[in-house]
């Protein structure tokens, strides 16, 4: 399991509507959904982790323009990554 420590969490939001929870970080376009706040946060963590592993760790030459921009946004957002 990988743990990412964010520099700033002010872009993160949680919304509960109609029995469903959504958590998102708008700056990087990542969302997580669930029937509870906990499920939404776990979903968000899974998507964030997969995105980090796929985009943030890739070489720039392997990425298109939008993916390189996302990589810059992710790396600016994350202060540290710790592998368990």
PDB file of N, CA, C and O in Angstrom, chain B, residues numbered from 101:
ATOM      1  N   UNK B 101       0.837  -1.182   0.000  1.00  0.00           N
ATOM      2  CA  UNK B 101       0.000   0.000   0.000  1.00  0.00           C
ATOM      3  C   UNK B 101       0.883   1.247   0.000  1.00  0.00           C
ATOM      4  O   UNK B 101       1.912   1.289   0.675  1.00  0.00           O
ATOM      5  N   UNK B 102       0.481   2.243  -0.748  1.00  0.00           N
ATOM      6  CA  UNK B 102       1.210   3.494  -0.841  1.00  0.00           C
ATOM      7  C   UNK B 102       0.432   4.584  -0.130  1.00  0.00           C
ATOM      8  O   UNK B 102      -0.789   4.667  -0.263  1.00  0.00           O
ATOM      9  N   UNK B 103       1.135   5.424   0.630  1.00  0.00           N
ATOM     10  CA  UNK B 103       0.506   6.552   1.307  1.00  0.00           C
ATOM     11  C   UNK B 103       1.062   7.840   0.717  1.00  0.00           C
ATOM     12  O   UNK B 103       2.276   8.042   0.680  1.00  0.00           O
ATOM     13  N   UNK B 104       0.171   8.706   0.258  1.00  0.00           N
ATOM     14  CA  UNK B 104       0.580  10.012  -0.284  1.00  0.00           C
ATOM     15  C   UNK B 104       0.167  11.091   0.707  1.00  0.00           C
ATOM     16  O   UNK B 104      -0.984  11.147   1.141  1.00  0.00           O
ATOM     17  N   UNK B 105       1.112  11.938   1.055  1.00  0.00           N
ATOM     18  CA  UNK B 105       0.820  13.071   1.934  1.00  0.00           C
ATOM     19  C   UNK B 105       0.683  14.311   1.061  1.00  0.00           C
ATOM     20  O   UNK B 105       1.617  14.692   0.356  1.00  0.00           O
ATOM     21  N   UNK B 106      -0.498  14.939   1.116  1.00  0.00           N
ATOM     22  CA  UNK B 106      -0.766  16.103   0.281  1.00  0.00           C
ATOM     23  C   UNK B 106      -0.213  17.365   0.917  1.00  0.00           C
ATOM     24  O   UNK B 106      -0.214  17.511   2.139  1.00  0.00           O
ATOM     25  N   UNK B 107       0.257  18.275   0.079  1.00  0.00           N
ATOM     26  CA  UNK B 107       0.733  19.568   0.566  1.00  0.00           C
ATOM     27  C   UNK B 107      -0.416  20.414   1.088  1.00  0.00           C
ATOM     28  O   UNK B 107      -0.273  21.146   2.067  1.00  0.00           O
ATOM     29  N   UNK B 108      -1.564  20.303   0.417  1.00  0.00           N
ATOM     30  CA  UNK B 108      -2.700  21.149   0.732  1.00  0.00           C
ATOM     31  C   UNK B 108      -3.964  20.384   0.388  1.00  0.00           C
ATOM     32  O   UNK B 108      -4.100  19.886  -0.730  1.00  0.00           O
ATOM     33  N   UNK B 109      -4.877  20.285   1.316  1.00  0.00           N
ATOM     34  CA  UNK B 109      -6.109  19.536   1.051  1.00  0.00           C
ATOM     35  C   UNK B 109      -7.310  20.443   0.820  1.00  0.00           C
ATOM     36  O   UNK B 109      -8.444  19.965   0.843  1.00  0.00           O
ATOM     37  N   UNK B 110      -7.096  21.732   0.598  1.00  0.00           N
ATOM     38  CA  UNK B 110      -8.223  22.649   0.432  1.00  0.00           C
ATOM     39  C   UNK B 110      -9.011  22.395  -0.841  1.00  0.00           C
ATOM     40  O   UNK B 110     -10.153  22.843  -0.945  1.00  0.00           O
ATOM     41  N   UNK B 111      -8.445  21.696  -1.808  1.00  0.00           N
ATOM     42  CA  UNK B 111      -9.171  21.394  -3.039  1.00  0.00           C
ATOM     43  C   UNK B 111     -10.057  20.167  -2.927  1.00  0.00           C
ATOM     44  O   UNK B 111     -10.808  19.853  -3.850  1.00  0.00           O
ATOM     45  N   UNK B 112      -9.974  19.471  -1.800  1.00  0.00           N
ATOM     46  CA  UNK B 112     -10.731  18.244  -1.595  1.00  0.00           C
ATOM     47  C   UNK B 112     -12.119  18.584  -1.063  1.00  0.00           C
ATOM     48  O   UNK B 112     -12.253  19.426  -0.175  1.00  0.00           O
ATOM     49  N   UNK B 113     -13.146  17.941  -1.596  1.00  0.00           N
ATOM     50  CA  UNK B 113     -14.500  18.193  -1.114  1.00  0.00           C
ATOM     51  C   UNK B 113     -15.257  16.889  -0.965  1.00  0.00           C
ATOM     52  O   UNK B 113     -14.961  15.900  -1.635  1.00  0.00           O
ATOM     53  N   UNK B 114     -16.244  16.901  -0.071  1.00  0.00           N
ATOM     54  CA  UNK B 114     -17.097  15.747   0.158  1.00  0.00           C
ATOM     55  C   UNK B 114     -18.531  16.212   0.047  1.00  0.00           C
ATOM     56  O   UNK B 114     -18.912  17.224   0.636  1.00  0.00           O
ATOM     57  N   UNK B 115     -19.327  15.475  -0.709  1.00  0.00           N
ATOM     58  CA  UNK B 115     -20.743  15.807  -0.878  1.00  0.00           C
ATOM     59  C   UNK B 115     -21.559  14.548  -0.661  1.00  0.00           C
ATOM     60  O   UNK B 115     -21.215  13.476  -1.158  1.00  0.00           O
ATOM     61  N   UNK B 116     -22.633  14.686   0.080  1.00  0.00           N
ATOM     62  CA  UNK B 116     -23.536  13.563   0.310  1.00  0.00           C
ATOM     63  C   UNK B 116     -24.896  13.966  -0.226  1.00  0.00           C
ATOM     64  O   UNK B 116     -25.456  14.983   0.184  1.00  0.00           O
ATOM     65  N   UNK B 117     -25.428  13.167  -1.145  1.00  0.00           N
ATOM     66  CA  UNK B 117     -26.702  13.497  -1.766  1.00  0.00           C
ATOM     67  C   UNK B 117     -27.427  12.215  -2.134  1.00  0.00           C
ATOM     68  O   UNK B 117     -26.843  11.314  -2.734  1.00  0.00           O
ATOM     69  N   UNK B 118     -28.686  12.137  -1.777  1.00  0.00           N
ATOM     70  CA  UNK B 118     -29.495  10.982  -2.161  1.00  0.00           C
ATOM     71  C   UNK B 118     -28.931   9.658  -1.680  1.00  0.00           C
ATOM     72  O   UNK B 118     -29.047   8.647  -2.373  1.00  0.00           O
ATOM     73  N   UNK B 119     -28.321   9.650  -0.502  1.00  0.00           N
ATOM     74  CA  UNK B 119     -27.762   8.423   0.035  1.00  0.00           C
ATOM     75  C   UNK B 119     -26.426   8.020  -0.554  1.00  0.00           C
ATOM     76  O   UNK B 119     -25.926   6.937  -0.252  1.00  0.00           O
ATOM     77  N   UNK B 120     -25.830   8.872  -1.395  1.00  0.00           N
ATOM     78  CA  UNK B 120     -24.535   8.577  -2.006  1.00  0.00           C
ATOM     79  C   UNK B 120     -23.536   9.663  -1.608  1.00  0.00           C
ATOM     80  O   UNK B 120     -23.891  10.833  -1.463  1.00  0.00           O
ATOM     81  N   UNK B 121     -22.306   9.258  -1.439  1.00  0.00           N
ATOM     82  CA  UNK B 121     -21.238  10.192  -1.090  1.00  0.00           C
ATOM     83  C   UNK B 121     -20.254  10.303  -2.248  1.00  0.00           C
ATOM     84  O   UNK B 121     -19.958   9.324  -2.933  1.00  0.00           O
ATOM     85  N   UNK B 122     -19.765  11.500  -2.446  1.00  0.00           N
ATOM     86  CA  UNK B 122     -18.757  11.751  -3.481  1.00  0.00           C
ATOM     87  C   UNK B 122     -17.649  12.572  -2.848  1.00  0.00           C
ATOM     88  O   UNK B 122     -17.918  13.578  -2.193  1.00  0.00           O
ATOM     89  N   UNK B 123     -16.416  12.156  -3.036  1.00  0.00           N
ATOM     90  CA  UNK B 123     -15.290  12.980  -2.635  1.00  0.00           C
ATOM     91  C   UNK B 123     -14.459  13.247  -3.882  1.00  0.00           C
ATOM     92  O   UNK B 123     -14.268  12.356  -4.710  1.00  0.00           O
ATOM     93  N   UNK B 124     -13.966  14.478  -4.015  1.00  0.00           N
ATOM     94  CA  UNK B 124     -13.213  14.817  -5.226  1.00  0.00           C
ATOM     95  C   UNK B 124     -12.106  15.810  -4.903  1.00  0.00           C
ATOM     96  O   UNK B 124     -12.186  16.567  -3.935  1.00  0.00           O
ATOM     97  N   UNK B 125     -11.084  15.787  -5.726  1.00  0.00           N
ATOM     98  CA  UNK B 125     -10.029  16.790  -5.714  1.00  0.00           C
ATOM     99  C   UNK B 125     -10.053  17.411  -7.099  1.00  0.00           C
ATOM    100  O   UNK B 125      -9.508  16.861  -8.056  1.00  0.00           O
ATOM    101  N   UNK B 126     -10.687  18.551  -7.184  1.00  0.00           N
ATOM    102  CA  UNK B 126     -10.976  19.179  -8.470  1.00  0.00           C
ATOM    103  C   UNK B 126      -9.722  19.483  -9.294  1.00  0.00           C
ATOM    104  O   UNK B 126      -9.738  19.339 -10.516  1.00  0.00           O
ATOM    105  N   UNK B 127      -8.650  19.896  -8.645  1.00  0.00           N
ATOM    106  CA  UNK B 127      -7.437  20.298  -9.367  1.00  0.00           C
ATOM    107  C   UNK B 127      -6.879  19.192 -10.255  1.00  0.00           C
ATOM    108  O   UNK B 127      -6.280  19.472 -11.293  1.00  0.00           O
ATOM    109  N   UNK B 128      -7.070  17.943  -9.855  1.00  0.00           N
ATOM    110  CA  UNK B 128      -6.549  16.827 -10.649  1.00  0.00           C
ATOM    111  C   UNK B 128      -7.666  15.954 -11.221  1.00  0.00           C
ATOM    112  O   UNK B 128      -7.393  14.938 -11.862  1.00  0.00           O
ATOM    113  N   UNK B 129      -8.918  16.344 -10.993  1.00  0.00           N
ATOM    114  CA  UNK B 129     -10.056  15.650 -11.593  1.00  0.00           C
ATOM    115  C   UNK B 129     -10.277  14.232 -11.091  1.00  0.00           C
ATOM    116  O   UNK B 129     -10.757  13.379 -11.838  1.00  0.00           O
ATOM    117  N   UNK B 130      -9.935  13.971  -9.840  1.00  0.00           N
ATOM    118  CA  UNK B 130     -10.094  12.630  -9.288  1.00  0.00           C
ATOM    119  C   UNK B 130     -11.286  12.612  -8.347  1.00  0.00           C
ATOM    120  O   UNK B 130     -11.440  13.494  -7.502  1.00  0.00           O
ATOM    121  N   UNK B 131     -12.138  11.586  -8.503  1.00  0.00           N
ATOM    122  CA  UNK B 131     -13.337  11.447  -7.679  1.00  0.00           C
ATOM    123  C   UNK B 131     -13.452  10.038  -7.136  1.00  0.00           C
ATOM    124  O   UNK B 131     -12.951   9.084  -7.732  1.00  0.00           O
ATOM    125  N   UNK B 132     -14.115   9.917  -6.001  1.00  0.00           N
ATOM    126  CA  UNK B 132     -14.431   8.616  -5.419  1.00  0.00           C
ATOM    127  C   UNK B 132     -15.886   8.614  -4.992  1.00  0.00           C
ATOM    128  O   UNK B 132     -16.391   9.627  -4.509  1.00  0.00           O
ATOM    129  N   UNK B 133     -16.563   7.494  -5.164  1.00  0.00           N
ATOM    130  CA  UNK B 133     -17.994   7.389  -4.868  1.00  0.00           C
ATOM    131  C   UNK B 133     -18.241   6.242  -3.899  1.00  0.00           C
ATOM    132  O   UNK B 133     -17.491   5.266  -3.871  1.00  0.00           O
ATOM    133  N   UNK B 134     -19.305   6.368  -3.101  1.00  0.00           N
ATOM    134  CA  UNK B 134     -19.679   5.283  -2.206  1.00  0.00           C
ATOM    135  C   UNK B 134     -21.024   5.527  -1.557  1.00  0.00           C
ATOM    136  O   UNK B 134     -21.607   6.604  -1.686  1.00  0.00           O
ATOM    137  N   UNK B 135     -21.514   4.510  -0.853  1.00  0.00           N
ATOM    138  CA  UNK B 135     -22.777   4.636  -0.133  1.00  0.00           C
ATOM    139  C   UNK B 135     -22.599   5.352   1.195  1.00  0.00           C
ATOM    140  O   UNK B 135     -23.575   5.732   1.841  1.00  0.00           O
ATOM    141  N   UNK B 136     -21.341   5.536   1.601  1.00  0.00           N
ATOM    142  CA  UNK B 136     -21.031   6.248   2.840  1.00  0.00           C
ATOM    143  C   UNK B 136     -19.804   7.111   2.602  1.00  0.00           C
ATOM    144  O   UNK B 136     -19.124   6.977   1.585  1.00  0.00           O
ATOM    145  N   UNK B 137     -19.529   7.995   3.549  1.00  0.00           N
ATOM    146  CA  UNK B 137     -18.332   8.835   3.444  1.00  0.00           C
ATOM    147  C   UNK B 137     -17.075   7.961   3.395  1.00  0.00           C
ATOM    148  O   UNK B 137     -16.160   8.230   2.618  1.00  0.00           O
ATOM    149  N   UNK B 138     -17.035   6.931   4.216  1.00  0.00           N
ATOM    150  CA  UNK B 138     -15.879   6.033   4.251  1.00  0.00           C
ATOM    151  C   UNK B 138     -15.666   5.335   2.909  1.00  0.00           C
ATOM    152  O   UNK B 138     -14.538   5.259   2.422  1.00  0.00           O
ATOM    153  N   UNK B 139     -16.753   4.822   2.307  1.00  0.00           N
ATOM    154  CA  UNK B 139     -16.635   4.168   0.994  1.00  0.00           C
ATOM    155  C   UNK B 139     -16.150   5.152  -0.059  1.00  0.00           C
ATOM    156  O   UNK B 139     -15.323   4.798  -0.900  1.00  0.00           O
ATOM    157  N   UNK B 140     -16.650   6.378  -0.027  1.00  0.00           N
ATOM    158  CA  UNK B 140     -16.227   7.393  -0.998  1.00  0.00           C
ATOM    159  C   UNK B 140     -14.747   7.718  -0.828  1.00  0.00           C
ATOM    160  O   UNK B 140     -14.031   7.877  -1.817  1.00  0.00           O
ATOM    161  N   UNK B 141     -14.286   7.817   0.410  1.00  0.00           N
ATOM    162  CA  UNK B 141     -12.872   8.103   0.656  1.00  0.00           C
ATOM    163  C   UNK B 141     -11.987   6.940   0.211  1.00  0.00           C
ATOM    164  O   UNK B 141     -10.910   7.154  -0.346  1.00  0.00           O
ATOM    165  N   UNK B 142     -12.439   5.708   0.458  1.00  0.00           N
ATOM    166  CA  UNK B 142     -11.676   4.542   0.013  1.00  0.00           C
ATOM    167  C   UNK B 142     -11.620   4.477  -1.513  1.00  0.00           C
ATOM    168  O   UNK B 142     -10.578   4.161  -2.088  1.00  0.00           O
ATOM    169  N   UNK B 143     -12.737   4.773  -2.159  1.00  0.00           N
ATOM    170  CA  UNK B 143     -12.774   4.799  -3.621  1.00  0.00           C
ATOM    171  C   UNK B 143     -11.833   5.873  -4.160  1.00  0.00           C
ATOM    172  O   UNK B 143     -11.085   5.632  -5.108  1.00  0.00           O
ATOM    173  N   UNK B 144     -11.873   7.054  -3.554  1.00  0.00           N
ATOM    174  CA  UNK B 144     -10.987   8.152  -3.942  1.00  0.00           C
ATOM    175  C   UNK B 144      -9.527   7.724  -3.800  1.00  0.00           C
ATOM    176  O   UNK B 144      -8.717   7.959  -4.697  1.00  0.00           O
ATOM    177  N   UNK B 145      -9.195   7.098  -2.674  1.00  0.00           N
ATOM    178  CA  UNK B 145      -7.815   6.666  -2.435  1.00  0.00           C
ATOM    179  C   UNK B 145      -7.362   5.664  -3.491  1.00  0.00           C
ATOM    180  O   UNK B 145      -6.227   5.731  -3.964  1.00  0.00           O
ATOM    181  N   UNK B 146      -8.238   4.738  -3.862  1.00  0.00           N
ATOM    182  CA  UNK B 146      -7.905   3.749  -4.893  1.00  0.00           C
ATOM    183  C   UNK B 146      -7.628   4.416  -6.237  1.00  0.00           C
ATOM    184  O   UNK B 146      -6.649   4.093  -6.910  1.00  0.00           O
ATOM    185  N   UNK B 147      -8.504   5.354  -6.622  1.00  0.00           N
ATOM    186  CA  UNK B 147      -8.341   6.040  -7.910  1.00  0.00           C
ATOM    187  C   UNK B 147      -7.085   6.916  -7.884  1.00  0.00           C
ATOM    188  O   UNK B 147      -6.319   6.941  -8.847  1.00  0.00           O
ATOM    189  N   UNK B 148      -6.880   7.637  -6.767  1.00  0.00           N
ATOM    190  CA  UNK B 148      -5.702   8.493  -6.653  1.00  0.00           C
ATOM    191  C   UNK B 148      -4.432   7.654  -6.752  1.00  0.00           C
ATOM    192  O   UNK B 148      -3.497   8.022  -7.464  1.00  0.00           O
ATOM    193  N   UNK B 149      -4.395   6.529  -6.041  1.00  0.00           N
ATOM    194  CA  UNK B 149      -3.225   5.667  -6.052  1.00  0.00           C
ATOM    195  C   UNK B 149      -2.931   5.126  -7.451  1.00  0.00           C
ATOM    196  O   UNK B 149      -1.785   5.130  -7.901  1.00  0.00           O
ATOM    197  N   UNK B 150      -3.971   4.665  -8.126  1.00  0.00           N
ATOM    198  CA  UNK B 150      -3.792   4.140  -9.486  1.00  0.00           C
ATOM    199  C   UNK B 150      -3.308   5.235 -10.439  1.00  0.00           C
ATOM    200  O   UNK B 150      -2.440   5.000 -11.279  1.00  0.00           O
ATOM    201  N   UNK B 151      -3.876   6.424 -10.299  1.00  0.00           N
ATOM    202  CA  UNK B 151      -3.468   7.545 -11.149  1.00  0.00           C
ATOM    203  C   UNK B 151      -2.024   7.923 -10.868  1.00  0.00           C
ATOM    204  O   UNK B 151      -1.250   8.181 -11.790  1.00  0.00           O
ATOM    205  N   UNK B 152      -1.663   7.956  -9.588  1.00  0.00           N
ATOM    206  CA  UNK B 152      -0.282   8.269  -9.216  1.00  0.00           C
ATOM    207  C   UNK B 152       0.667   7.237  -9.834  1.00  0.00           C
ATOM    208  O   UNK B 152       1.654   7.600 -10.475  1.00  0.00           O
ATOM    209  N   UNK B 153       0.364   5.960  -9.640  1.00  0.00           N
ATOM    210  CA  UNK B 153       1.239   4.899 -10.145  1.00  0.00           C
ATOM    211  C   UNK B 153       1.364   4.936 -11.668  1.00  0.00           C
ATOM    212  O   UNK B 153       2.435   4.652 -12.203  1.00  0.00           O
ATOM    213  N   UNK B 154       0.298   5.276 -12.362  1.00  0.00           N
ATOM    214  CA  UNK B 154       0.286   5.265 -13.814  1.00  0.00           C
ATOM    215  C   UNK B 154       0.889   6.536 -14.410  1.00  0.00           C
ATOM    216  O   UNK B 154       1.673   6.456 -15.356  1.00  0.00           O
ATOM    217  N   UNK B 155       0.542   7.696 -13.879  1.00  0.00           N
ATOM    218  CA  UNK B 155       0.931   8.976 -14.479  1.00  0.00           C
ATOM    219  C   UNK B 155       2.153   9.598 -13.813  1.00  0.00           C
ATOM    220  O   UNK B 155       3.126   9.923 -14.493  1.00  0.00           O
ATOM    221  N   UNK B 156       2.116   9.766 -12.502  1.00  0.00           N
ATOM    222  CA  UNK B 156       3.158  10.529 -11.809  1.00  0.00           C
ATOM    223  C   UNK B 156       4.518   9.851 -11.839  1.00  0.00           C
ATOM    224  O   UNK B 156       5.549  10.512 -11.713  1.00  0.00           O
ATOM    225  N   UNK B 157       4.522   8.543 -12.005  1.00  0.00           N
ATOM    226  CA  UNK B 157       5.804   7.837 -12.012  1.00  0.00           C
ATOM    227  C   UNK B 157       6.319   7.545 -13.428  1.00  0.00           C
ATOM    228  O   UNK B 157       7.415   7.009 -13.594  1.00  0.00           O
ATOM    229  N   UNK B 158       5.535   7.894 -14.431  1.00  0.00           N
ATOM    230  CA  UNK B 158       5.929   7.631 -15.819  1.00  0.00           C
ATOM    231  C   UNK B 158       6.949   8.664 -16.308  1.00  0.00           C
ATOM    232  O   UNK B 158       7.017   9.781 -15.794  1.00  0.00           O
ATOM    233  N   UNK B 159       7.727   8.274 -17.293  1.00  0.00           N
ATOM    234  CA  UNK B 159       8.624   9.227 -17.948  1.00  0.00           C
ATOM    235  C   UNK B 159       7.792  10.172 -18.810  1.00  0.00           C
ATOM    236  O   UNK B 159       6.781   9.766 -19.384  1.00  0.00           O
ATOM    237  N   UNK B 160       8.211  11.412 -18.899  1.00  0.00           N
ATOM    238  CA  UNK B 160       7.480  12.379 -19.721  1.00  0.00           C
ATOM    239  C   UNK B 160       7.343  11.905 -21.161  1.00  0.00           C
ATOM    240  O   UNK B 160       6.324  12.152 -21.804  1.00  0.00           O
ATOM    241  N   UNK B 161       8.358  11.231 -21.663  1.00  0.00           N
ATOM    242  CA  UNK B 161       8.335  10.768 -23.052  1.00  0.00           C
ATOM    243  C   UNK B 161       7.256   9.707 -23.295  1.00  0.00           C
ATOM    244  O   UNK B 161       6.878   9.458 -24.440  1.00  0.00           O
ATOM    245  N   UNK B 162       6.761   9.082 -22.219  1.00  0.00           N
ATOM    246  CA  UNK B 162       5.714   8.077 -22.339  1.00  0.00           C
ATOM    247  C   UNK B 162       4.310   8.682 -22.289  1.00  0.00           C
ATOM    248  O   UNK B 162       3.324   7.977 -22.505  1.00  0.00           O
ATOM    249  N   UNK B 163       4.215   9.975 -22.008  1.00  0.00           N
ATOM    250  CA  UNK B 163       2.927  10.623 -21.783  1.00  0.00           C
ATOM    251  C   UNK B 163       2.598  11.641 -22.859  1.00  0.00           C
ATOM    252  O   UNK B 163       3.492  12.268 -23.428  1.00  0.00           O
ATOM    253  N   UNK B 164       1.309  11.800 -23.136  1.00  0.00           N
ATOM    254  CA  UNK B 164       0.839  12.855 -24.026  1.00  0.00           C
ATOM    255  C   UNK B 164       0.775  14.172 -23.261  1.00  0.00           C
ATOM    256  O   UNK B 164       1.067  14.219 -22.067  1.00  0.00           O
ATOM    257  N   UNK B 165       0.396  15.227 -23.945  1.00  0.00           N
ATOM    258  CA  UNK B 165       0.372  16.565 -23.360  1.00  0.00           C
ATOM    259  C   UNK B 165      -0.502  16.699 -22.114  1.00  0.00           C
ATOM    260  O   UNK B 165      -0.060  17.251 -21.107  1.00  0.00           O
ATOM    261  N   UNK B 166      -1.738  16.199 -22.171  1.00  0.00           N
ATOM    262  CA  UNK B 166      -2.640  16.295 -21.021  1.00  0.00           C
ATOM    263  C   UNK B 166      -2.134  15.454 -19.858  1.00  0.00           C
ATOM    264  O   UNK B 166      -2.249  15.863 -18.702  1.00  0.00           O
ATOM    265  N   UNK B 167      -1.584  14.298 -20.148  1.00  0.00           N
ATOM    266  CA  UNK B 167      -1.054  13.437 -19.090  1.00  0.00           C
ATOM    267  C   UNK B 167       0.174  14.075 -18.440  1.00  0.00           C
ATOM    268  O   UNK B 167       0.360  13.959 -17.229  1.00  0.00           O
ATOM    269  N   UNK B 168       1.011  14.746 -19.231  1.00  0.00           N
ATOM    270  CA  UNK B 168       2.166  15.447 -18.646  1.00  0.00           C
ATOM    271  C   UNK B 168       1.701  16.575 -17.729  1.00  0.00           C
ATOM    272  O   UNK B 168       2.297  16.805 -16.677  1.00  0.00           O
ATOM    273  N   UNK B 169       0.649  17.273 -18.120  1.00  0.00           N
ATOM    274  CA  UNK B 169       0.100  18.340 -17.277  1.00  0.00           C
ATOM    275  C   UNK B 169      -0.458  17.753 -15.980  1.00  0.00           C
ATOM    276  O   UNK B 169      -0.240  18.313 -14.905  1.00  0.00           O
ATOM    277  N   UNK B 170      -1.166  16.646 -16.070  1.00  0.00           N
ATOM    278  CA  UNK B 170      -1.688  15.976 -14.882  1.00  0.00           C
ATOM    279  C   UNK B 170      -0.542  15.538 -13.979  1.00  0.00           C
ATOM    280  O   UNK B 170      -0.630  15.661 -12.758  1.00  0.00           O
ATOM    281  N   UNK B 171       0.530  15.029 -14.574  1.00  0.00           N
ATOM    282  CA  UNK B 171       1.708  14.627 -13.804  1.00  0.00           C
ATOM    283  C   UNK B 171       2.258  15.811 -13.018  1.00  0.00           C
ATOM    284  O   UNK B 171       2.579  15.672 -11.837  1.00  0.00           O
ATOM    285  N   UNK B 172       2.370  16.970 -13.655  1.00  0.00           N
ATOM    286  CA  UNK B 172       2.863  18.173 -12.961  1.00  0.00           C
ATOM    287  C   UNK B 172       1.932  18.545 -11.806  1.00  0.00           C
ATOM    288  O   UNK B 172       2.393  18.879 -10.714  1.00  0.00           O
ATOM    289  N   UNK B 173       0.621  18.487 -12.052  1.00  0.00           N
ATOM    290  CA  UNK B 173      -0.360  18.813 -11.007  1.00  0.00           C
ATOM    291  C   UNK B 173      -0.251  17.843  -9.831  1.00  0.00           C
ATOM    292  O   UNK B 173      -0.262  18.262  -8.674  1.00  0.00           O
ATOM    293  N   UNK B 174      -0.146  16.546 -10.130  1.00  0.00           N
ATOM    294  CA  UNK B 174      -0.030  15.543  -9.075  1.00  0.00           C
ATOM    295  C   UNK B 174       1.242  15.748  -8.259  1.00  0.00           C
ATOM    296  O   UNK B 174       1.208  15.718  -7.028  1.00  0.00           O
ATOM    297  N   UNK B 175       2.355  15.955  -8.943  1.00  0.00           N
ATOM    298  CA  UNK B 175       3.628  16.129  -8.233  1.00  0.00           C
ATOM    299  C   UNK B 175       3.646  17.408  -7.403  1.00  0.00           C
ATOM    300  O   UNK B 175       4.291  17.451  -6.356  1.00  0.00           O
ATOM    301  N   UNK B 176       2.946  18.453  -7.856  1.00  0.00           N
ATOM    302  CA  UNK B 176       2.852  19.690  -7.067  1.00  0.00           C
ATOM    303  C   UNK B 176       1.959  19.488  -5.841  1.00  0.00           C
ATOM    304  O   UNK B 176       2.164  20.123  -4.806  1.00  0.00           O
ATOM    305  N   UNK B 177       0.994  18.625  -5.959  1.00  0.00           N
ATOM    306  CA  UNK B 177       0.029  18.366  -4.885  1.00  0.00           C
ATOM    307  C   UNK B 177       0.602  17.486  -3.783  1.00  0.00           C
ATOM    308  O   UNK B 177       0.290  17.684  -2.608  1.00  0.00           O
ATOM    309  N   UNK B 178       1.433  16.518  -4.148  1.00  0.00           N
ATOM    310  CA  UNK B 178       1.920  15.521  -3.190  1.00  0.00           C
ATOM    311  C   UNK B 178       3.255  15.950  -2.598  1.00  0.00           C
ATOM    312  O   UNK B 178       4.215  16.227  -3.317  1.00  0.00           O
ATOM    313  N   UNK B 179       3.290  15.998  -1.260  1.00  0.00           N
ATOM    314  CA  UNK B 179       4.520  16.374  -0.556  1.00  0.00           C
ATOM    315  C   UNK B 179       5.455  15.185  -0.411  1.00  0.00           C
ATOM    316  O   UNK B 179       6.672  15.330  -0.517  1.00  0.00           O
ATOM    317  N   UNK B 180       4.888  14.009  -0.168  1.00  0.00           N
ATOM    318  CA  UNK B 180       5.705  12.808   0.036  1.00  0.00           C
ATOM    319  C   UNK B 180       4.891  11.565  -0.265  1.00  0.00           C
ATOM    320  O   UNK B 180       3.672  11.559  -0.098  1.00  0.00           O
ATOM    321  N   UNK B 181       5.559  10.520  -0.704  1.00  0.00           N
ATOM    322  CA  UNK B 181       4.926   9.225  -0.950  1.00  0.00           C
ATOM    323  C   UNK B 181       5.719   8.188  -0.170  1.00  0.00           C
ATOM    324  O   UNK B 181       6.944   8.116  -0.260  1.00  0.00           O
ATOM    325  N   UNK B 182       4.986   7.386   0.600  1.00  0.00           N
ATOM    326  CA  UNK B 182       5.622   6.347   1.389  1.00  0.00           C
ATOM    327  C   UNK B 182       5.041   4.992   1.007  1.00  0.00           C
ATOM    328  O   UNK B 182       3.825   4.802   1.034  1.00  0.00           O
ATOM    329  N   UNK B 183       5.900   4.063   0.655  1.00  0.00           N
ATOM    330  CA  UNK B 183       5.463   2.702   0.347  1.00  0.00           C
ATOM    331  C   UNK B 183       5.435   1.905   1.636  1.00  0.00           C
ATOM    332  O   UNK B 183       6.351   1.990   2.454  1.00  0.00           O
ATOM    333  N   UNK B 184       4.380   1.135   1.809  1.00  0.00           N
ATOM    334  CA  UNK B 184       4.273   0.333   3.041  1.00  0.00           C
ATOM    335  C   UNK B 184       5.007  -0.967   2.903  1.00  0.00           C
ATOM    336  O   UNK B 184       5.026  -1.767   3.838  1.00  0.00           O
TER     337      UNK B 184
END
